[in-house]
Amino acid sequence: MDKKLALRIAPITADELYIDEHVVVALENATKQIITHGAYINADGEDVYIEDEQEFARANTIVYTPHHVIPSARPKYPESYGFVHNQTTLTVAHERHKLGYRVVLINCSTVTDTLTTSPQVYPESILRSSSLLYCLEGGPFDSDALDEFRDDTIVVTPQVPIFRNHEGNLLRSPWHADIVTAAPVHALDVQQYAPSRAAEIAVAMARRAQRLVDAAAATAANVLVVGAWGCGVHGNDAELVATVLRVACERPAARAFAIVDVAVADTDPATPLYLTFAKHFQEKKF
């Protein structure tokens, strides 16, 4: 393991992770205004324009429907290195970006199910920190008709401007990341509304994990940052999610990345979620 590739980031605390409900609502409304105007005013009082950047990201978004075969990326590295961080996806990705890497993030939140007034449900939202909401509007996930399994659709949005940190503070200038949106199975809804299909969850999640890694590998990014995709509000078993992501990263496509970072924000004193993913990814070679 190349220790020089490791990040030194302190574990997140509960106070840092969870944002008050009224703040969440205000951030969501403010982000919509920023997207509409294509600009914001930073803490130094400077006008920061992102209209051209978000238009580029939207215009170049690629949608892979379940019937599309995602092109296989040629491996760029002899091996990839895995790291696990008790932090948010945004924080880990930004730290990699500051080191000069091009980052691709995995976003599991759709337009329909992301905006919420419950900070405990979505303690982190890439959508309220970037122009991704604008890029996904009118797309395949912008529908109330999605069933419990969602589907295998993958959306790749290049170089999305990200203008907030996790806490919601506006950045002096935006940074950019490729973002892959892949909706996980909503396991809790399956258990409630379609319990006879529960045995299909593992197969669907494994197939979708491979597709999201393939789609991410087809970008120009050299670092993949993925969170606990499908855990939390979606109710998927952490061991299952960690396993399907690891298996997906053991395939040649994942060697398009020098680094695979797993960001698992876990404020439980025993850190069970973090430890589950660490078992599969921490300081592993793929």
Secondary structure, DSSP 8 states (H G I E B T S, - for coil): --GGG--------HHHH---HHHHHHHHHHHHHHHHHTEEE-TTS-EEE-HHHHHHHHHT-EEE-TT---------SS--EEEEESS-HHHHHHHHHHTT--EEEEE---HHHH--S-TTT-S--SGGGBSHHHHHTTSTTS-TT--TT--S-EEEEEEEEEEE-TT--EEEEEEEEEEEEE----HHHHHHH-GGGGGGHHHHHHHHHHHHHHHHHTSS-SEEEEESTT-GGG---HHHHHHHHHHHHTSGGGGG-SEEEEE----STT-HHHHHHHHHHTTEE-
